[in-house]
Each structure stands twice: as structure tokens, then as C-alpha cells.
């Protein structure tokens, strides 16, 4: 292990103090010089730095059991605790104003040093959004990037899985401690990621998920990455918080456009209006960031969603045009096409058999593999 155990214990103790973040820690370090001096300071000295009684009590009498859990956890295979001063601390993350003073890492530590692109989006995406997320992650992985996301359900999950499908590594940043993987439904995915990348958190190992943790998590996702790509997001979305952090960190922000009719596209469209780069292929990202894979074949654009799908008859083409690129019910297709429900139903069946469209709970959408 690279960390000095004594220094690590001081950090573990200091960070138990409530509401003592990196800004406060920096001020304390400016005054006391070292983390050891902070922890050994008298109550009066700590009070002079505007620490309250609860904070001073936590620093002077830390929960030793928490520290022991962390030290024991660190001894297990592929478990790492790295400090801001550690040589293995990610360089890009170190550049941000609110860089976490400590990171808990489960998996391959070396993954953190590789160039990363953040892919984030809605927890309630459309089918097309999920497929695009997986495709972007797959293509970026093949182009030589590590895909970094937040392990949330929806777009995040699809991005991690897309990277794994490319036999590549991926990084998941949690809004909880590593002993409480959240969401629980993604525990198996997290385990796969630790074997093919790493799962990380700045929060204490036993920290449970809480609403205030996720904006903190989002700044780490963007801080680790050269750029952030948003794939489907509502106007009030954590993904837009990630994009805002990326802008504040002077990183690139990309948004995948979507239909005006899809509420989950409104956040992306808003970002584009505000100056985020509109992307329809991985090449758009690679050209902006100007880092290319050594294998030029891997930087090919994603399949165009506007290319011809199949040689379809006129009725099939009309029905398909009524589905557009959103989900549509039979009633909606009938209203748009002015065809009978019987003819629409029969045509939809033919399109399904040709694998042009898919049906989920009575809603039809265009199959992504046929977007090209």
C-alpha cells in the first residue's frame, strides 16, 4: 500500500467531523500545516478556526471502529484507499476545486489513470435512449476510453453494460459507501465492474445512500473525465447537475438530441441551446477532445438513425413513419396514418417479424440495430 497508515488514520478521523468538506479542510491545512497537526490541535485552537463543538468532538474523539473497518477493508485484494497526496490519485480529479481528499477504490486502481469519458442520463429512459447509451459506451470503449458513470438504473446501467460488452473496463462512482452498493439491483453489475475496472466512492465505507450524496458523486464523475456526454435527461435531472459541474471544471459537455415530444430529451435539448455540443456519433466526441484510438477503425461513427432500414412496402413505410423515433401506441399510429386498426395491427406484426420494430407493453418503437 502506498498510503502512510498514520496519515490515513488522521484523514479518516478528520473526515468523520460533520460538514467538514474539502474547502474547510484546505483552510485548516493552511493554518495548521499538516493533517496530524489538525487532529492534535487543542480544543481552543480548533475553536479559533470556527469549528463547532460537534466537529471538534468528532476530531478529538473519532469513532475508532470506523477507522478499523477501513484499515481492515484496505487489506483485502483489490481494495485501495488513496489520498489526494497519493501518486495514484487521478490527475484530472486533482485539478478540480473540490477534489475529494480521499477515495475508496474497489477494483483495478490503474483504471483511474486512463482517459475517461463520462456518460450519464435518465433513470427512466426510453428504449431508444437505452440502446443509444449502450452503443455510445461500446464505441467509446473501442476507441480507447474508459466509460465512467454513476451505476444508477437506466442510462448509467446501459453505459456500464455497453462498455463491458466491448470487453473493456468501466468506472462506477457511487453516492454511498462501498459497503452499501446502491441501487441494490445493480450489485451484480458492480461486481462485474470491479473485475473489469473499478467502483469508487469518496464516502466512508459504511455510508448509506442519501439525497445530498448524489450531487457530490456527480462532481466526481465529471471531474474524472475529459468530457461528459448526456444521453436523455429531463429538465430537472441529476445529469444536468453533472453537466454543470463539467462546465465549472472547464471540461467538454456533449448532449445527444432527442424528440421534442420526449420529456426525457428536454434536458439535452436545453443543454444544446446553452452551448453544449450536439453529438450524433462518437466521432463528434473524438474530434472535439482530439484524442484518437491508435486503431482508426475503432473511431467510426455510430450507425445513423436516418439510414434506410429495409425494403418495405408503402404501407409498412407509412406505419413506420408514424412511429418516428419515439414510442407509439396502435391508436396513435392509426390517428397519424388514417389507416384502420386491423391494417395497422397486421402491418406492425410484419414489421416485428422483420425485426424493424419492437413491442413493449403495447408501445412500439424502432429497433436500434435497424437504424442503419
N, C-alpha and C positions, 0 to 999 in steps of 0.2 A: 504494500500500500504506500502511496506517495504522501499521504497526509500525516503530519505530525500528530500523534494521538492527543497530546496535551492541548495543542492548539484547537483541535477538533472538539474536544470536550468543552473548552471555553466558548466556542461558537455555538455548540448545542445548548449550552446553558443560557447564553445571552439571548438566543432566538426563542427561548421559552417565554420571554417577557412579552406581555400583551401589547400590541400596537407599536412594537419596535421594528420598523422596517429599515430598508437599506438607507434611506435618507437620514434617519435618526442615527443609524449605526455609523455612517460616514462622519457625522458631526461629533459623535463620541470618539471616534478614532482620531479625528483632528485634535481633539482636546487631550486625550489620554495616551495617544501614540500607538498602543498595541491592544489587541483583544484581551490579553492577560491583564493589563493594567485596568481595563474597564471592569472586569469581573472581580478584581482585587480592591477596587476603589471603596472608600468608606461611604456610608450612607449619606453623609453630608456632601461629599464630593459628587455623588450621583444626583443628589437633590439640586446641586448648583447647576446641573445640566438639564434641569426641568423634567426629570424623571419623577413619576408619581410613586406612591407607596407600593402599589401592586407591582409595578415594573421593577422597583428596587428589590422587593421581596423575592421576585422570581429570579433575579440575577444573583442575589446573595444566597438564596436557598433553592437552587434548581431541583427539579424532580430527577433524582439520580436514576430512578428506574427507566425513565425515558432515555437518558443517556446510555445506560447499559443495553437497552434494546437496540439502539442504533449501532453501538460498537459490536454487539454480537451479530447483528444483521450484516454488517460490513464484512465479517469473516467468511460468509458463505460465498460459494462460487458465483462469479459474475455480478457480485454486489459491490457497488462503489459509492463512496461519499466524497465529493470533491468540493473544495473551497474556491473562492474567487481568485485566490493567490496560487492555486494549483496549476502547473503547466498543462494539464489535460483539460482545464476549463475552456469551453468553446470560445474562440476569439471573437466571433461576431456578437455573441451574447454579452461578452465582457464590455463591448462598446456602448451598450445602452445605458441610459442614466440610472435606471432602476434595476441593474443586474442583480439577480439573486445571489446572496453571499454564500449559499450552499446549495448543492444539487445532489439528490439521491438518484442513483442510476442502477437499473436492473437490466443487464444485458451486455452488449459489446460496447465498451467505452469508446473505442476508436471511431464508432459511427458518428459521434458528436463532432468530430473534426472534419467530416466530409461536407461538401457543398450541399445545402438543403434548400428545398422549395416547400413552403407551407401551402397546403391545400385544405380549405375549410368550407363549411356551408351548413345548410339547414339540417335540423334533426328530423324534419318532416318533409323530405324532398319528393319530387315527382319520380316516376320510374325513369324518365329520361335523365333527370339530374343524377340519379344513382349510377346509371350506365356511363354518363359522361365523366363522372368523378373517377370511376374505376379505369376508364380509358385514359384520362389525363395522367393518373398516377402510374399506370403501366408504361405509358410513353415516356414520361419524365424519368422514370426509373431506368428505362433502357437507354436514355440519353445521358445517364451517369449521375443523376441527382438522387439524394435521399429525400423521400417524401415525409414531411413532418406534419402531424395533425394532432387532434385532441382526444381521440378514442371515443368521441360521442357517437350516439346512434345516428344513422342517416348518412350524410355525405362523408363525415370523418371515417366511419367504418368502411365505406366503399373505397375510400382513398387508401387506407392501410391495406385492405384486401387486394386492391389493384396492384400495389407495389409487391406484395407477397406473391401474387400470381405471376409477376415478372421475374420471380426468383431473386428479388432484390431486398435490400434492407429498408426499414422504415422506423421512424421515431414517433412514439406517442407521449404527449405531455399531459399529465393528469392534474385535475383540480382537487385532488385528495392525496393522502399519503399512500406510499406503495403497498402498505399492508391492507389498504381498503380500495382495491381497484374498482373504479366506477366509470360507466354503469356495470352492474353485476353481470348483465347479459353478455358483456364483452370480455369476461375473464379468460375465456379460451383464446380469443383473439390476442389479448395482452400476452398470454403465454407464448403464442406463436411469434409475436413481435420480439420478445426477449431473446428468442433463439435466432432471430433474423433482424437484428438492430437493437433497440433498447426502449424501455419505458422509463420515464424520468418524472421527477417532481421536486419542487423547492420546499414543499410542505413536510412537516415532521411525519415520520413513517406511519404513525397511528392517527394522523389527521383524517377526519371523516369529511365527505363532500359537503360543502356549504356554498350558498349562492355567491358570497363575496370572494370565494376562491377562484372562480372561473375567469373573471377579468384578469386576475393575476396570472392565471395559466395562459391566457391569450397573449399577453405581452411577451411571454417566454417563447411561445410558438413563433411569433413574428420576429422576435429578437434573434432566434437561432438561424433564421432563414434569409437568403438573399432577396427573396420576394415572396409575396403572399397572393395566392390565387383564390378568389371567392367563387364558388360554384353553387348557385341558388341560395338566396338569403332574403328573408323578409326585411321590411324597413326597420323593424325593431328586432335586431338579431345580434347574438354574441359574435357572429362572424364579422359584422361591421365594426365591432369593437376591436377585433384583431386587425382589421384593415386600418383603422385609425391609429393603432399602436405602430403598425408598419410605417405609416406616413411620418409619425413623430420620430421614428427611429431612422428616417431617411432611407427606407427600403422601398423597392418597387411594389406596386399594388396592381393586380390584374383582376378583371371581372369577366365572367362568361355570360354573355347576354342570353335572355330568355324571352318568352312570350309576354306581351303586355297583360294578357289575361291570367297569367300565373302569379298569385300573390308571392310565391317564393322567388320570383325573379325581380321583384321591385327593388330589393336591396342592391342587387348587381347593377340594375339599370340606373339607380341613383348614384352609385359609385362611378359609373361611366360618365354620367352628367357632370360629376365633380372633378373629372380628370383622370380617373383610373383607366389603364389601358384595356380596351376591349379585345378579348382574345377568342379566337375560334379554332386555334390549333396550337400545338406545343411549340411550333416554330415561332409563333408570336412571342412566346416567353423567352425562348432561346436567343432570338435576335435582340431582344431588349437587354437581357442580362449579359449577353455576349460571352457566354461560356458554353462551349460545344463539346459533345462527346467526341472521342477520338475516332469512333466509328460513325461516319457521316450518315450511314443508312439508318441509324437509330434516331436521328433528328427529323425524320419525315413527319409531315403534319398528320393530325388525326384525320380519320375519314370524314369527308364533307357530308353534312347532313342535307345538302341540297342536291347531291348527285342522284341520277336516276336509280330507282330501286329494282324494278323488274319490268319486263314487258307485260303490261297489264292491259286489259280491255278498257273501253271507255267508262263503263260503269264502275269498275274497280278503281280507276284513276279518280273518278268523281268522288267516290266514298272516301278514298284515301285523302283527297284534298280537304274534305270536311273534317277529318281528324286533325289535320295540320300537325303540329308538334306538341300538342297538349293532349291530355286525356279527354275522351268524349264518350258520351252515352249513346245508345241507339236513338233515343228521342232527339238528342242534339244533332246527330247525323241526318236523321230524317228531316228535321226542320231546315237544315242547311242545304241538303241535296234536293229536297222536294220529291224524294223517292218514297215508295211505300215501305212500311216496316218489314214486310215479307221480303222484298227485294234487297233491302239493306241488310237484313239478317243473313240471307243467303250469300251476299257478297262478302260480308265480314267473315263468314266461315271459310270462303275460298281464300281470302287474304291471310287468315290464320294458318290454313293448310300450307300456304306458300311461305309461311314464316315471315311475312311482311309486317304483320301487326301482332300484338299480344292482347289478351283479355285478362283483367284482374278485377274481380268483384263487380262485373257489369260495366267496367270502363275500358275503353280501347285506346291503345297508344302504339306508336310506330316502334318496331323492334330496332334497337340501336345497331345491331350487326348488319341491318339492311339499309342503313343510312349512307351506304356507299356503294 
